[in-house]
């Protein structure tokens, strides 16, 4: 009798778990950044990845056409490789590179997104910068918990950067590679990435600082006075922080960087050749080439937010938790033709409009 009771209790627990799971929406999301696609499913921790360089063709003015075959293949293949549910609702969130594409030619981008949906079954939306900031803070708070002691996180990607808080965020199409590219053009008249900026003279460093101040002038408008930051991404955790630690003989990983230490590190490494930087820090030349531009960028961001110490905490942050919880996004996926019409008309702001105001009758996107 006891055995039967235990079996019945176990069966009842399984049935209750199944009912609870059935009550949650089955969703698949695709985080589409400047260097590739990450895919995840609701209720699962696995992340599937595909590397695609979106920035190079955009920077060369060629749009996204040459990336469409690999994009469509990834949107089809990643869920299969991850064993994701075949009948889950699917949503793609296009971030920095896709916002760049919208700036360059939103009419063509709408054509590209329609082709992606028809051939892969995935409706892709271009996510505004502020919404990406909300995703970022939500994800960082979930991963860091009590370790997040600052009001904002600093996430520097290849194409964009975010200073994301619970209520206020700043974002710009000005990540590691785009900032480096701008310096290459301004100081070396070079278009190939990465270029060799070093050695830089004190005059060149000051010119770079002036250029950066002009690009970051909206921070004071968008963020509350006294915002503090925790840097979570590799340009800082694997580049800037180790350079500061090495210069000041501080073993291990740094948990914070002061403006004074950062400035001294920048002025030291800016005067070295790329070979000297590689000799001191090791690593690949292609990665070391970004160090000085990264130091300049972080210094400018710290100054623009009040000159507070920068906290350091590397995490593998994606936009997937935010996308999977984005009810508006999945409503737009069901009315993607209407979304594309608004994208053609008003650009990236189409996401922020209300899907309920679209004409009735559009069929959900197939998947």
C-alpha positions as CSV (number, residue, x, y, z in Angstrom):
1,X,0.0,0.0,0.0
2,X,2.8,2.5,0.9
3,X,4.5,1.7,-2.4
4,X,1.3,2.5,-4.3
5,X,0.9,5.7,-2.4
6,X,4.5,6.8,-3.2
7,X,3.9,5.9,-6.9
8,X,0.6,7.9,-6.9
9,X,2.3,10.9,-5.2
10,X,5.1,10.8,-7.7
11,X,2.7,10.6,-10.6
12,X,0.6,13.4,-9.2
13,X,3.7,15.6,-8.9
14,X,4.7,14.9,-12.5
15,X,1.2,15.8,-13.7
16,X,1.2,19.0,-11.7
17,X,4.6,19.9,-13.1
18,X,3.3,19.2,-16.6
19,X,0.3,21.4,-16.0
20,X,2.4,24.2,-14.7
21,X,4.7,24.0,-17.7
22,X,1.8,23.8,-20.1
23,X,0.5,27.1,-18.6
24,X,3.7,28.9,-19.7
25,X,4.1,30.2,-23.2
26,X,6.5,28.1,-25.3
27,X,8.9,30.6,-26.9
28,X,12.1,30.6,-28.8
29,X,14.1,33.8,-29.1
30,X,17.1,34.8,-31.2
31,X,19.5,37.5,-29.9
32,X,21.0,39.0,-33.2
33,X,23.9,41.2,-32.4
34,X,26.8,42.6,-34.4
35,X,28.9,39.4,-34.4
36,X,26.3,36.6,-34.6
37,X,23.1,35.0,-33.3
38,X,22.4,33.4,-29.9
39,X,19.2,31.3,-29.5
40,X,17.4,30.1,-26.4
41,X,14.1,28.6,-25.4
42,X,11.8,29.5,-22.5
43,X,12.4,27.4,-19.4
44,X,15.8,26.1,-20.6
45,X,19.3,27.3,-19.9
46,X,21.0,26.1,-23.1
47,X,22.2,28.8,-25.5
48,X,23.0,27.9,-29.1
49,X,25.4,30.2,-31.0
50,X,26.3,31.1,-34.6
51,X,29.1,33.6,-35.5
52,X,28.2,36.0,-38.3
53,X,30.0,39.3,-38.9
54,X,27.3,41.9,-39.6
55,X,29.5,45.0,-39.0
56,X,32.0,44.5,-41.8
57,X,29.5,44.7,-44.7
58,X,27.6,47.5,-43.0
59,X,30.8,49.6,-42.4
60,X,31.6,49.1,-46.1
61,X,28.2,50.4,-47.1
62,X,27.1,47.0,-48.6
63,X,24.1,46.5,-46.3
64,X,23.2,43.0,-45.0
65,X,22.4,41.2,-48.2
66,X,25.5,39.0,-48.1
67,X,24.8,37.9,-44.6
68,X,21.2,36.7,-45.3
69,X,22.0,33.1,-46.3
70,X,24.0,32.5,-43.1
71,X,21.4,34.3,-41.1
72,X,18.5,32.2,-42.5
73,X,20.5,29.0,-42.0
74,X,21.2,29.8,-38.4
75,X,17.6,30.7,-37.6
76,X,16.6,27.3,-39.0
77,X,19.4,25.2,-37.6
78,X,20.0,26.5,-34.1
79,X,16.7,25.4,-32.6
80,X,17.1,21.9,-34.2
81,X,20.6,21.6,-32.7
82,X,19.4,22.7,-29.3
83,X,16.4,20.3,-29.4
84,X,14.0,23.2,-29.0
85,X,10.3,22.7,-29.3
86,X,9.2,22.7,-33.0
87,X,5.9,24.4,-32.3
88,X,7.2,27.2,-30.0
89,X,6.5,30.9,-31.0
90,X,9.7,32.4,-32.5
91,X,11.0,35.9,-32.3
92,X,14.3,37.5,-33.5
93,X,15.6,40.7,-31.9
94,X,17.9,42.7,-34.1
95,X,20.3,44.9,-32.1
96,X,23.2,47.2,-33.0
97,X,23.9,46.0,-36.6
98,X,20.3,46.0,-37.4
99,X,19.8,49.5,-36.1
100,X,22.7,50.5,-38.3
101,X,21.0,48.9,-41.3
102,X,17.8,50.8,-40.5
103,X,19.8,54.0,-40.5
104,X,21.4,53.3,-43.8
105,X,18.3,52.1,-45.7
106,X,15.2,51.1,-43.8
107,X,13.3,50.3,-47.0
108,X,15.8,47.7,-48.0
109,X,16.0,46.4,-44.4
110,X,12.2,45.8,-44.5
111,X,12.6,43.8,-47.7
112,X,15.4,41.8,-46.0
113,X,13.4,41.1,-42.9
114,X,10.4,39.9,-45.0
115,X,12.7,37.5,-46.9
116,X,14.1,36.2,-43.6
117,X,10.6,35.5,-42.2
118,X,9.4,33.8,-45.4
119,X,12.4,31.5,-45.7
120,X,13.1,30.8,-42.0
121,X,9.7,31.3,-40.3
122,X,11.2,33.8,-37.8
123,X,9.9,37.3,-37.5
124,X,12.8,39.7,-36.7
125,X,12.2,43.1,-35.1
126,X,14.7,45.9,-34.8
127,X,14.9,46.6,-31.1
128,X,15.4,50.2,-30.0
129,X,18.4,51.2,-27.9
130,X,16.4,51.9,-24.8
131,X,14.6,48.6,-24.9
132,X,18.0,46.8,-25.2
133,X,19.1,48.7,-22.1
134,X,16.1,47.4,-20.2
135,X,16.9,43.8,-21.4
136,X,20.5,44.3,-20.3
137,X,19.8,45.5,-16.7
138,X,17.2,42.8,-16.3
139,X,19.7,40.1,-17.3
140,X,22.6,41.5,-15.3
141,X,20.5,41.8,-12.1
142,X,19.4,38.2,-12.5
143,X,22.9,36.9,-12.9
144,X,24.7,39.1,-10.4
145,X,22.1,39.4,-7.6
146,X,23.6,41.1,-4.5
147,X,26.9,41.6,-6.3
148,X,25.4,44.3,-8.4
149,X,26.0,47.3,-6.1
150,X,25.9,50.1,-8.7
151,X,22.9,51.9,-10.3
152,X,23.9,50.9,-13.8
153,X,25.8,48.2,-15.8
154,X,28.2,49.1,-18.6
155,X,28.0,46.7,-21.5
156,X,30.4,47.4,-24.4
157,X,29.7,45.3,-27.5
158,X,31.2,45.4,-30.9
159,X,28.7,47.7,-32.5
160,X,27.0,49.4,-29.5
161,X,27.4,50.2,-25.9
162,X,24.8,50.3,-23.1
163,X,24.8,52.1,-19.7
164,X,21.7,50.3,-18.5
165,X,19.8,51.0,-15.3
166,X,16.4,49.9,-13.9
167,X,14.7,53.2,-14.9
168,X,17.2,55.2,-17.0
169,X,19.6,54.0,-19.7
170,X,22.0,55.4,-22.3
171,X,22.9,53.6,-25.5
172,X,24.7,54.4,-28.7
173,X,25.9,52.8,-31.9
174,X,29.4,53.2,-30.6
175,X,30.8,50.0,-29.4
176,X,34.4,48.7,-29.4
177,X,34.8,48.1,-33.1
178,X,32.9,51.2,-34.3
179,X,34.8,53.5,-32.0
180,X,38.1,52.0,-33.0
181,X,37.0,52.4,-36.7
182,X,36.3,56.0,-36.1
183,X,39.7,56.6,-34.6
184,X,41.4,54.7,-37.4
185,X,39.7,57.1,-39.9
186,X,40.3,60.3,-37.9
187,X,44.0,59.6,-36.8
188,X,45.4,57.2,-39.4
189,X,43.2,57.7,-42.4
190,X,42.7,53.9,-42.4
191,X,39.5,51.9,-43.0
192,X,40.7,48.4,-42.3
193,X,39.9,47.0,-38.9
194,X,41.8,46.8,-36.6
195,X,44.3,49.5,-37.5
196,X,47.5,50.3,-35.5
197,X,46.8,53.4,-33.5
198,X,50.0,53.1,-31.5
199,X,52.2,54.8,-30.7
200,X,49.9,57.8,-30.1
201,X,51.3,61.2,-29.3
202,X,49.9,63.3,-26.4
203,X,48.3,65.6,-29.0
204,X,46.6,62.6,-30.7
205,X,45.3,61.3,-27.3
206,X,43.8,64.7,-26.6
207,X,42.2,64.8,-30.1
208,X,40.7,61.4,-29.5
209,X,39.4,62.6,-26.1
210,X,37.7,65.6,-27.8
211,X,36.2,63.4,-30.4
212,X,34.8,61.1,-27.8
213,X,33.3,63.9,-25.7
214,X,31.3,65.0,-28.7
215,X,29.9,61.5,-29.1
216,X,29.0,61.1,-25.5
217,X,27.4,64.5,-24.8
218,X,23.9,63.0,-24.5
219,X,24.8,60.9,-21.4
220,X,24.1,63.8,-19.0
221,X,20.6,64.1,-20.6
222,X,19.7,60.4,-20.4
223,X,21.2,59.4,-17.1
224,X,20.6,60.7,-13.5
225,X,23.4,62.6,-12.0
226,X,25.7,60.4,-9.9
227,X,25.1,57.2,-11.9
228,X,27.6,54.4,-11.0
229,X,28.6,51.5,-13.2
230,X,29.6,47.9,-13.2
231,X,31.5,46.8,-16.3
232,X,30.4,43.3,-17.4
233,X,31.8,42.8,-20.9
234,X,35.1,41.5,-22.2
235,X,36.6,44.8,-23.6
236,X,36.9,45.8,-20.0
237,X,37.2,42.5,-18.1
238,X,39.7,40.9,-20.5
239,X,41.4,44.0,-21.9
240,X,41.3,47.2,-19.8
241,X,41.3,45.6,-16.4
242,X,44.3,43.3,-17.0
243,X,46.2,46.2,-18.5
244,X,45.7,48.3,-15.4
245,X,46.5,45.4,-13.1
246,X,49.7,44.6,-15.0
247,X,50.9,48.2,-15.0
248,X,50.5,48.6,-11.2
249,X,51.6,45.1,-10.3
250,X,48.3,44.0,-8.9
251,X,48.0,40.2,-9.2
252,X,44.7,38.6,-10.0
253,X,41.6,40.2,-11.4
254,X,40.6,43.7,-10.4
255,X,37.2,44.3,-8.8
256,X,37.3,48.1,-9.5
257,X,39.3,50.7,-11.4
258,X,39.7,54.3,-10.3
259,X,39.8,57.2,-12.8
260,X,43.4,58.0,-11.7
261,X,44.7,54.5,-12.4
262,X,42.8,54.4,-15.7
263,X,44.3,57.7,-16.9
264,X,47.8,56.6,-16.0
265,X,47.3,53.3,-17.8
266,X,46.0,55.0,-21.0
267,X,48.9,57.5,-21.1
268,X,51.4,54.7,-20.7
269,X,50.1,52.3,-23.3
270,X,49.2,55.0,-25.8
271,X,52.9,55.8,-26.2
272,X,53.9,52.2,-26.8
273,X,54.1,50.4,-30.1
274,X,51.7,47.5,-30.7
275,X,54.6,45.1,-30.5
276,X,55.5,46.4,-27.1
277,X,51.9,46.0,-25.9
278,X,51.8,42.4,-27.0
279,X,55.2,41.8,-25.3
280,X,54.0,43.2,-22.1
281,X,50.5,41.7,-22.0
282,X,50.7,38.7,-24.3
283,X,47.7,37.7,-26.4
284,X,47.0,38.2,-30.1
285,X,47.9,41.3,-32.0
286,X,44.4,41.6,-33.4
287,X,43.1,41.8,-29.8
288,X,45.9,44.1,-28.5
289,X,45.2,46.5,-31.3
290,X,41.9,47.5,-29.5
291,X,43.5,48.2,-26.1
292,X,44.2,51.9,-26.5
293,X,40.9,52.7,-28.1
294,X,39.1,50.7,-25.3
295,X,41.0,52.6,-22.6
296,X,40.0,55.9,-24.2
297,X,36.4,54.8,-24.5
298,X,36.2,53.7,-20.8
299,X,37.9,56.8,-19.6
300,X,35.4,59.0,-21.5
301,X,32.4,57.0,-20.1
302,X,33.7,57.3,-16.6
303,X,34.2,61.1,-17.0
304,X,30.8,61.5,-18.5
305,X,29.1,59.8,-15.6
306,X,30.7,61.7,-12.8
307,X,34.2,60.2,-12.4
308,X,33.2,57.4,-10.0
309,X,35.2,54.2,-9.6
310,X,34.3,51.5,-12.2
311,X,33.2,48.2,-10.7
312,X,34.2,45.0,-12.6
313,X,32.2,41.8,-12.9
314,X,32.3,39.7,-16.0
315,X,29.1,37.8,-16.9
316,X,27.9,36.1,-20.0
317,X,25.0,38.5,-20.6
318,X,22.6,38.0,-23.5
319,X,19.4,39.7,-24.5
320,X,17.6,36.3,-24.5
321,X,15.9,36.6,-21.0
322,X,14.5,40.0,-22.0
323,X,13.4,38.8,-25.5
324,X,11.7,35.7,-24.1
325,X,9.7,37.8,-21.6
326,X,8.8,40.4,-24.2
327,X,5.0,40.1,-24.8
328,X,5.0,43.1,-27.1
329,X,7.7,41.5,-29.3
330,X,5.7,38.3,-29.7
331,X,2.6,40.2,-30.5
332,X,4.5,42.0,-33.2
333,X,5.8,38.6,-34.5
334,X,2.1,37.7,-35.1
335,X,1.6,41.0,-37.0
336,X,4.9,41.2,-38.8
337,X,3.6,42.6,-42.1
338,X,2.1,45.5,-40.1
339,X,5.4,45.9,-38.3
340,X,7.3,46.0,-41.6
341,X,5.0,48.7,-42.9
342,X,5.7,50.8,-39.8
343,X,9.4,50.1,-40.1
344,X,9.4,51.5,-43.6
345,X,7.5,54.6,-42.4
346,X,9.0,55.5,-39.0
347,X,12.1,53.3,-38.7
348,X,13.2,51.7,-35.4
349,X,10.4,53.4,-33.5
350,X,8.0,50.9,-35.1
351,X,8.7,48.4,-32.2
352,X,7.4,51.0,-29.6
353,X,4.1,51.5,-31.4
354,X,1.1,49.4,-30.4
355,X,0.4,46.1,-32.3
356,X,-3.2,46.3,-31.3
357,X,-3.7,49.3,-33.7
358,X,-2.8,47.2,-36.7
359,X,-5.6,46.0,-39.0
360,X,-7.2,42.7,-38.0
361,X,-6.8,39.6,-40.1
362,X,-3.1,39.0,-40.5
363,X,-2.1,35.4,-40.1
364,X,0.7,34.6,-37.5
365,X,4.2,34.1,-39.0
366,X,4.7,30.4,-39.9
367,X,7.4,28.4,-38.2
